[in-house]
Amino acid sequence: MGIVYAEITLTHLLSGKSVDVRTMVDTGMTHMIVPANIARELGFDLDKASTYRLKVADTRRIQCPCIAPIQITFGDRCYKTEAAVLGDECLMGVLPLEAMDLVVDPKRQCVTANPKHPDGPVFLAMGVRNIPFSDEPFSHSRPSQPSPPYPKSA
């Protein structure tokens, strides 16, 4: 097994500026980390950025700038989030991987979209009950007639 990298696009959601980067995929980390030069290229003013507290690999707790809102794009999948500004290379953790339903293949040293969900990420909602089945696309419009009450669960 080796180090896995992925090609992603980072976008500053307020300015629209984007940058393509090669990021190391770190499944032992949670969030996204970008170096200062990438944050500046996206148009963020690090002197005005909020701060993040995090624990680094040597167990020290540090404070660093946090940029938001950003979008991480991998192929046809994207995730809106924030990123810590630290170090000299981009690192992508498990939250973006899970949100975009990406699979890390350490043997082939690559990241791919989950082949079980080729149409996009599928989110688990195991605690949701009593939703009427419909194969109609979701609509934000309200129904013209009130829905019948759902049975009370025991």
TIKE-636634 format. One record per residue: residue number from 1; residue in three letters; z, y, x of N, C-alpha, C in turn. Coordinates in steps of 0.001 Angstrom, whole numbers. Each point is the difference from the previous one (the first is absolute). Example, Ala and Ser with C-alpha at 12.3 -4.5 7.8 and 13.67 -1.06 7.14 Angstrom:
2
+------+------+---------+---------+---------+---------+---------+---------+---------+---------+---------+
: resi : resn :     n_Z :     n_Y :     n_X :    ca_Z :    ca_Y :    ca_X :     c_Z :     c_Y :     c_X :
+------+------+---------+---------+---------+---------+---------+---------+---------+---------+---------+
:    1 :  ALA :    7800 :   -5690 :   13190 :       0 :    1190 :    -890 :       0 :    1200 :     900 :
:    2 :  SER :    -720 :    1050 :    -350 :      60 :    1190 :     820 :     730 :    1090 :    -770 :
+------+------+---------+---------+---------+---------+---------+---------+---------+---------+---------+
***
This chain:
154
+------+------+---------+---------+---------+---------+---------+---------+---------+---------+---------+
: resi : resn :     n_Z :     n_Y :     n_X :    ca_Z :    ca_Y :    ca_X :     c_Z :     c_Y :     c_X :
+------+------+---------+---------+---------+---------+---------+---------+---------+---------+---------+
:    1 :  MET :       0 :   -1180 :     842 :       0 :    1180 :    -842 :       0 :    1234 :     881 :
:    2 :  GLY :    -564 :    1067 :    -539 :     -88 :    1220 :     788 :     247 :    1218 :    -850 :
:    3 :  ILE :    -356 :    1117 :     583 :     152 :    1276 :    -677 :   -1176 :     185 :    -952 :
:    4 :  VAL :     292 :     481 :   -1208 :   -1030 :     187 :   -1018 :    -219 :    1496 :    -221 :
:    5 :  TYR :   -1255 :     405 :     -31 :    -378 :    1384 :    -279 :    -877 :      37 :   -1238 :
:    6 :  ALA :     -22 :    1157 :    -650 :    -858 :     200 :   -1166 :    -604 :    1397 :      63 :
:    7 :  GLU :   -1203 :     121 :    -534 :    -660 :    1300 :    -119 :     324 :     556 :   -1377 :
:    8 :  ILE :     624 :    1192 :     -43 :     384 :     625 :   -1259 :    -434 :    1464 :       1 :
:    9 :  THR :      45 :     601 :   -1158 :    -220 :    1438 :    -126 :    1279 :     615 :    -542 :
:   10 :  LEU :     447 :    1061 :     645 :    1148 :     768 :    -477 :    -530 :    1299 :    -591 :
:   11 :  THR :     513 :     375 :   -1165 :    -440 :    1223 :    -663 :    1199 :     838 :    -399 :
:   12 :  HIS :     -44 :    1282 :     343 :     996 :     971 :    -464 :    -402 :     326 :   -1434 :
:   13 :  LEU :     825 :    -362 :    -968 :    -390 :     104 :   -1402 :     -65 :    1434 :    -519 :
:   14 :  LEU :     612 :     957 :     690 :     -74 :    1385 :    -460 :   -1193 :     739 :     588 :
:   15 :  SER :    -300 :    -256 :    1274 :   -1120 :     698 :     636 :   -1301 :    -785 :     -98 :
:   16 :  GLY :      80 :   -1308 :    -211 :   -1186 :    -835 :     -46 :    -516 :    -431 :    1363 :
:   17 :  LYS :     655 :     461 :    1073 :    -442 :    -394 :    1338 :     296 :   -1475 :     233 :
:   18 :  SER :    -973 :    -691 :     630 :     141 :   -1430 :     277 :    -284 :    -278 :    1463 :
:   19 :  VAL :     582 :   -1092 :     485 :    -264 :    -456 :    1357 :       7 :   -1528 :       3 :
:   20 :  ASP :    -988 :    -578 :     658 :     -56 :   -1459 :     167 :     795 :    -357 :    1243 :
:   21 :  VAL :     886 :    -993 :    -125 :     837 :    -398 :    1128 :      60 :   -1515 :     116 :
:   22 :  ARG :     324 :    -429 :    1179 :     290 :   -1413 :     254 :    1520 :     -96 :      56 :
:   23 :  THR :     580 :    -808 :    -868 :    1454 :    -107 :     -67 :     457 :   -1406 :     368 :
:   24 :  MET :    1115 :     -56 :     719 :     630 :   -1292 :     232 :     722 :    -389 :   -1279 :
:   25 :  VAL :    -108 :   -1253 :    -377 :     674 :    -507 :   -1195 :    1299 :    -646 :     458 :
:   26 :  ASP :    1117 :     519 :    -519 :    1318 :    -462 :     427 :     769 :    -498 :   -1221 :
:   27 :  THR :      37 :   -1313 :    -198 :     668 :    -572 :   -1169 :    1522 :      22 :     123 :
:   28 :  GLY :     510 :     478 :    1113 :    1441 :     177 :     150 :     431 :    1421 :    -317 :
:   29 :  MET :    -933 :     816 :    -433 :     258 :    1396 :    -309 :    -332 :     242 :   -1472 :
:   30 :  THR :     596 :    1002 :    -602 :    -230 :     217 :   -1424 :   -1085 :    1023 :    -306 :
:   31 :  HIS :      43 :    1180 :     590 :    -858 :    1113 :    -391 :   -1185 :     197 :     936 :
:   32 :  MET :    -609 :    1168 :     -93 :   -1110 :     408 :     866 :     525 :     983 :    1023 :
:   33 :  ILE :    -449 :    -147 :    1231 :     324 :     946 :    1070 :   -1305 :     497 :     589 :
:   34 :  VAL :     -84 :    1323 :     199 :   -1168 :     600 :     642 :     462 :     877 :    1147 :
:   35 :  PRO :    -802 :     118 :    1061 :     350 :     913 :    1083 :    -257 :    1453 :    -418 :
:   36 :  ALA :     599 :     928 :     719 :     -93 :    1424 :    -338 :   -1443 :     497 :     -32 :
:   37 :  ASN :    -844 :    -471 :     928 :   -1380 :     500 :      19 :    -753 :    -378 :   -1280 :
:   38 :  ILE :     273 :   -1156 :    -566 :    -646 :    -406 :   -1254 :     537 :     850 :   -1152 :
:   39 :  ALA :    1306 :     235 :     -37 :     591 :     841 :   -1053 :    -609 :    1402 :      34 :
:   40 :  ARG :    -156 :     555 :    1203 :    -604 :    1329 :     126 :   -1474 :     -18 :    -399 :
:   41 :  GLU :    -717 :   -1061 :     371 :   -1411 :    -114 :    -369 :    -171 :     -41 :   -1521 :
:   42 :  LEU :     981 :    -559 :    -685 :     -16 :     -26 :   -1461 :     358 :    1360 :    -604 :
:   43 :  GLY :     488 :     912 :     840 :     319 :    1343 :    -472 :    1462 :     261 :    -282 :
:   44 :  PHE :     884 :    -895 :     398 :    1427 :     205 :    -236 :     588 :     905 :    1075 :
:   45 :  ASP :     894 :     888 :    -405 :     764 :     848 :     926 :    1335 :    -700 :     222 :
:   46 :  LEU :     171 :    -593 :    1164 :    1201 :    -809 :     252 :    1262 :     835 :      82 :
:   47 :  ASP :    -128 :    1302 :     259 :    1176 :     871 :       5 :     543 :     211 :   -1404 :
:   48 :  LYS :    -844 :    -197 :   -1007 :     413 :     185 :   -1396 :     214 :   -1324 :    -730 :
:   49 :  ALA :    -198 :   -1110 :     691 :     118 :   -1321 :    -628 :    1459 :    -361 :    -256 :
:   50 :  SER :     225 :    -785 :   -1039 :    1337 :    -537 :    -223 :     275 :   -1045 :    1083 :
:   51 :  THR :    1189 :    -563 :       6 :     329 :    -965 :    1054 :     346 :   -1358 :    -593 :
:   52 :  TYR :    -161 :    -992 :     828 :     255 :   -1398 :    -302 :    1096 :    -475 :     941 :
:   53 :  ARG :     870 :    -846 :    -468 :     952 :    -685 :     884 :    -434 :   -1452 :      47 :
:   54 :  LEU :    -111 :    -533 :    1193 :    -393 :   -1395 :     111 :     642 :    -652 :    1201 :
:   55 :  LYS :       9 :   -1329 :     -31 :     529 :    -784 :    1101 :   -1179 :    -612 :     736 :
:   56 :  VAL :     -53 :     222 :    1320 :   -1102 :    -515 :     803 :     375 :   -1364 :     580 :
:   57 :  ALA :    -960 :    -640 :     665 :     158 :   -1383 :     459 :    1223 :    -214 :     890 :
:   58 :  ASP :     372 :    1007 :     793 :    1179 :    -169 :     874 :    1306 :     325 :    -730 :
:   59 :  THR :     -30 :     100 :   -1312 :    1108 :     231 :    -932 :     533 :    1439 :     -18 :
:   60 :  ARG :    -607 :     920 :     744 :     417 :    1400 :     -90 :    -441 :     566 :   -1341 :
:   61 :  ARG :     818 :     890 :    -553 :    -371 :     727 :   -1213 :    -499 :    1369 :     437 :
:   62 :  ILE :   -1201 :     341 :    -481 :    -591 :    1273 :     397 :    -468 :     759 :   -1224 :
:   63 :  GLN :    -320 :    1263 :     206 :    -532 :     846 :   -1050 :   -1367 :     485 :     477 :
:   64 :  CYS :    -987 :     -12 :    -895 :   -1352 :     428 :     359 :    -647 :     672 :   -1204 :
:   65 :  PRO :   -1085 :     738 :     215 :    -689 :     618 :   -1141 :    -576 :   -1047 :    -951 :
:   66 :  CYS :    -145 :     408 :   -1252 :    -574 :    -849 :   -1046 :   -1122 :     794 :    -662 :
:   67 :  ILE :   -1182 :    -597 :    -110 :   -1122 :     675 :    -646 :    -301 :    -660 :   -1343 :
:   68 :  ALA :    -332 :     843 :    -980 :    -310 :    -499 :   -1340 :    -682 :    1115 :    -782 :
:   69 :  PRO :    -787 :    -332 :    -981 :    -432 :   -1334 :    -395 :   -1250 :    -416 :     783 :
:   70 :  ILE :     -29 :   -1270 :     359 :   -1180 :    -546 :     654 :    -487 :   -1213 :    -785 :
:   71 :  GLN :   -1238 :    -342 :     236 :    -553 :   -1232 :    -563 :    -501 :    -855 :    1150 :
:   72 :  ILE :     350 :   -1280 :     -37 :    -498 :    -976 :     962 :   -1079 :    -784 :    -723 :
:   73 :  THR :   -1184 :     -91 :     607 :   -1103 :    -743 :    -611 :    -449 :   -1107 :     940 :
:   74 :  PHE :     -95 :   -1206 :    -550 :    -529 :   -1159 :     718 :   -1078 :    -598 :    -889 :
:   75 :  GLY :   -1255 :     129 :     411 :   -1087 :    -495 :    -843 :      15 :     711 :   -1342 :
:   76 :  ASP :      80 :    -770 :   -1094 :      14 :     592 :   -1337 :    1416 :     132 :    -570 :
:   77 :  ARG :     998 :    -140 :     859 :    1391 :      65 :    -457 :     702 :    1203 :     608 :
:   78 :  CYS :     913 :     593 :    -760 :     704 :    1168 :     529 :    1446 :      20 :    -476 :
:   79 :  TYR :     797 :     800 :     721 :    1439 :     109 :    -261 :     415 :    1431 :     309 :
:   80 :  LYS :     631 :     640 :    -974 :     504 :    1365 :     188 :    1450 :     -82 :     462 :
:   81 :  THR :     325 :     750 :    1077 :    1317 :    -135 :     598 :     317 :    1203 :     881 :
:   82 :  GLU :     941 :    -194 :     899 :     354 :     957 :    1046 :       2 :    -760 :    1313 :
:   83 :  ALA :      90 :     727 :    1117 :       9 :    -671 :    1301 :     940 :     723 :     940 :
:   84 :  ALA :     656 :    -763 :     840 :     821 :     566 :    1070 :    -936 :     393 :    1139 :
:   85 :  VAL :     343 :    1070 :     706 :    -799 :     464 :    1132 :     773 :    -323 :    1265 :
:   86 :  LEU :    -563 :    -941 :     775 :     733 :    -531 :    1149 :    -950 :    -805 :     886 :
:   87 :  GLY :     251 :     -13 :    1274 :    -717 :    -881 :     910 :   -1405 :     452 :     338 :
:   88 :  ASP :    -765 :    -943 :     566 :   -1338 :     345 :     467 :   -1103 :    -843 :    -639 :
:   89 :  GLU :     332 :    -808 :   -1018 :   -1024 :    -730 :    -739 :     453 :    -204 :   -1434 :
:   90 :  CYS :    -965 :    -239 :    -875 :     311 :    -258 :   -1412 :     552 :   -1412 :    -142 :
:   91 :  LEU :    1006 :    -129 :    -869 :     595 :   -1293 :    -326 :      90 :     -94 :   -1518 :
:   92 :  MET :    -468 :   -1107 :    -549 :      55 :    -206 :   -1445 :     939 :   -1156 :    -309 :
:   93 :  GLY :    1004 :     264 :    -847 :     995 :   -1005 :    -354 :    -324 :    -728 :   -1291 :
:   94 :  VAL :     995 :    -725 :    -498 :    -227 :    -898 :   -1134 :    -166 :     697 :   -1346 :
:   95 :  LEU :     571 :    1180 :    -194 :    -165 :     653 :   -1310 :   -1471 :     316 :    -293 :
:   96 :  PRO :    -741 :     622 :     924 :   -1430 :     180 :    -282 :    -743 :   -1325 :    -138 :
:   97 :  LEU :     353 :    -989 :     816 :    -669 :   -1298 :     -86 :     195 :    -625 :   -1386 :
:   98 :  GLU :    1236 :       1 :    -468 :     297 :    -581 :   -1313 :    -642 :     797 :   -1129 :
:   99 :  ALA :      83 :    1335 :      72 :    -543 :     833 :   -1081 :   -1510 :    -162 :    -129 :
:  100 :  MET :    -685 :    -207 :    1126 :   -1456 :    -182 :     -39 :    -386 :   -1472 :     -96 :
:  101 :  ASP :     999 :    -883 :     -60 :    -222 :   -1447 :    -114 :    -880 :    -506 :    1141 :
:  102 :  LEU :     446 :     327 :    1229 :    -724 :    -413 :    1198 :     686 :   -1197 :     634 :
:  103 :  VAL :    -780 :    -829 :     672 :     495 :   -1203 :     661 :    -224 :     143 :    1502 :
:  104 :  VAL :    1051 :    -264 :     768 :     -96 :      30 :    1453 :    -253 :   -1416 :     493 :
:  105 :  ASP :   -1045 :    -172 :     786 :    -322 :   -1299 :     587 :     225 :     102 :    1503 :
:  106 :  PRO :    1201 :    -398 :     474 :     298 :     153 :    1423 :    -843 :    -910 :     891 :
:  107 :  LYS :    -451 :   -1123 :    -540 :    -814 :    -909 :     804 :   -1373 :     615 :     287 :
:  108 :  ARG :    -614 :     581 :   -1036 :   -1303 :     649 :     177 :     141 :    1462 :     415 :
:  109 :  GLN :    1249 :     491 :      23 :     334 :    1372 :     375 :    -762 :    1024 :    -842 :
:  110 :  CYS :     155 :    -147 :   -1334 :    -671 :     943 :    -891 :     804 :     186 :   -1282 :
:  111 :  VAL :    -371 :    1025 :    -731 :     577 :     289 :   -1313 :   -1141 :     -60 :   -1004 :
:  112 :  THR :     251 :    -652 :   -1152 :   -1021 :     -90 :   -1040 :     637 :     250 :   -1360 :
:  113 :  ALA :    -841 :     339 :    -975 :     471 :      78 :   -1380 :     375 :   -1409 :    -445 :
:  114 :  ASN :    1032 :    -118 :    -806 :     448 :   -1298 :    -483 :   -1138 :    -678 :    -758 :
:  115 :  PRO :    -489 :   -1153 :     470 :   -1117 :    -657 :    -680 :     351 :    -486 :   -1410 :
:  116 :  LYS :    1294 :    -115 :    -310 :     402 :    -399 :   -1355 :    -211 :    1129 :   -1002 :
:  117 :  HIS :    -139 :    1241 :     511 :    -162 :    1173 :    -861 :   -1178 :     840 :     498 :
:  118 :  PRO :   -1220 :    -503 :    -115 :   -1151 :     719 :     552 :    -310 :    1317 :    -706 :
:  119 :  ASP :     490 :     171 :   -1232 :    -278 :    1232 :    -737 :    1009 :    1105 :     264 :
:  120 :  GLY :     983 :    -258 :     833 :     994 :    1010 :     318 :    1399 :    -557 :     -87 :
:  121 :  PRO :     973 :     824 :     405 :    1388 :    -458 :       3 :     488 :    -384 :   -1391 :
:  122 :  VAL :     871 :    -981 :     -33 :     648 :    -426 :   -1236 :    1497 :     160 :     215 :
:  123 :  PHE :     640 :     774 :    -861 :    1427 :     243 :     128 :     772 :    -951 :    -900 :
:  124 :  LEU :    1094 :    -518 :     506 :     841 :    -894 :    -791 :     888 :     809 :    -926 :
:  125 :  ALA :      88 :    -407 :   -1231 :     875 :     627 :    -985 :     706 :   -1116 :    -752 :
:  126 :  MET :     716 :    -839 :     730 :     596 :   -1205 :    -573 :    1098 :     303 :   -1020 :
:  127 :  GLY :     622 :    1169 :      68 :    1064 :     334 :    -937 :    -501 :     583 :   -1303 :
:  128 :  VAL :   -1300 :     251 :    -123 :    -561 :     586 :   -1208 :    -270 :   -1106 :   -1009 :
:  129 :  ARG :     476 :     181 :   -1213 :    -143 :   -1016 :   -1036 :    -623 :     611 :   -1257 :
:  130 :  ASN :    -466 :    -870 :    -885 :    -480 :     373 :   -1338 :   -1122 :    1026 :       9 :
:  131 :  ILE :    -935 :    -165 :     904 :   -1171 :     867 :      25 :   -1120 :    -745 :    -720 :
:  132 :  PRO :    -563 :     593 :   -1051 :   -1077 :    -700 :    -713 :   -1196 :    -188 :     923 :
:  133 :  PHE :    -609 :   -1172 :     -71 :   -1157 :    -291 :     847 :   -1213 :     743 :    -521 :
:  134 :  SER :    -751 :     545 :     907 :   -1259 :     630 :    -357 :    -924 :     -72 :    1190 :
:  135 :  ASP :   -1245 :    -328 :    -239 :    -960 :      32 :    1093 :    -763 :    1319 :      -4 :
:  136 :  GLU :     461 :     939 :    -852 :    -581 :    1337 :     -24 :     533 :     795 :    1197 :
:  137 :  PRO :    -817 :     896 :     572 :     498 :     838 :    1086 :    1124 :     903 :    -488 :
:  138 :  PHE :     901 :     336 :     894 :    1123 :     873 :    -334 :    -511 :    1362 :    -407 :
:  139 :  SER :     623 :     586 :   -1016 :    -384 :    1328 :    -453 :    1252 :     848 :    -146 :
:  140 :  HIS :    -102 :    1264 :     367 :    1123 :     921 :    -153 :      91 :     553 :   -1422 :
:  141 :  SER :   -1021 :    -238 :    -817 :      19 :     535 :   -1357 :    1018 :    -768 :    -843 :
:  142 :  ARG :     546 :     689 :    -953 :     984 :    -619 :    -885 :    -723 :    -736 :   -1126 :
:  143 :  PRO :     553 :   -1141 :    -440 :    -640 :    -722 :   -1108 :      62 :     818 :   -1279 :
:  144 :  SER :   -1006 :    -175 :    -882 :     -38 :     759 :   -1246 :    1076 :    -482 :    -970 :
:  145 :  GLN :     395 :   -1266 :      93 :    1052 :    -535 :    -848 :    1147 :    -450 :     889 :
:  146 :  PRO :    1223 :     143 :    -477 :    1127 :    -436 :     827 :     -50 :   -1507 :     247 :
:  147 :  SER :     425 :    -397 :    1169 :      54 :   -1421 :     340 :    1170 :    -649 :    -716 :
:  148 :  PRO :    -125 :   -1286 :    -338 :    1153 :    -685 :    -624 :    1133 :     -79 :    1009 :
:  149 :  PRO :    1234 :       2 :    -468 :    1130 :     -78 :     929 :      -7 :   -1350 :     730 :
:  150 :  TYR :     428 :      35 :    1228 :      82 :   -1227 :     793 :    1271 :    -753 :    -388 :
:  151 :  PRO :     -36 :   -1320 :      49 :    1205 :    -755 :    -336 :    1094 :     275 :    1026 :
:  152 :  LYS :    1219 :      49 :    -496 :    1129 :     214 :     899 :     258 :   -1260 :     780 :
:  153 :  SER :     259 :     204 :    1319 :     291 :   -1183 :     822 :    1459 :    -378 :    -175 :
:  154 :  ALA :     257 :   -1293 :     121 :    1355 :    -514 :    -205 :     868 :     247 :    1205 :
+------+------+---------+---------+---------+---------+---------+---------+---------+---------+---------+
***
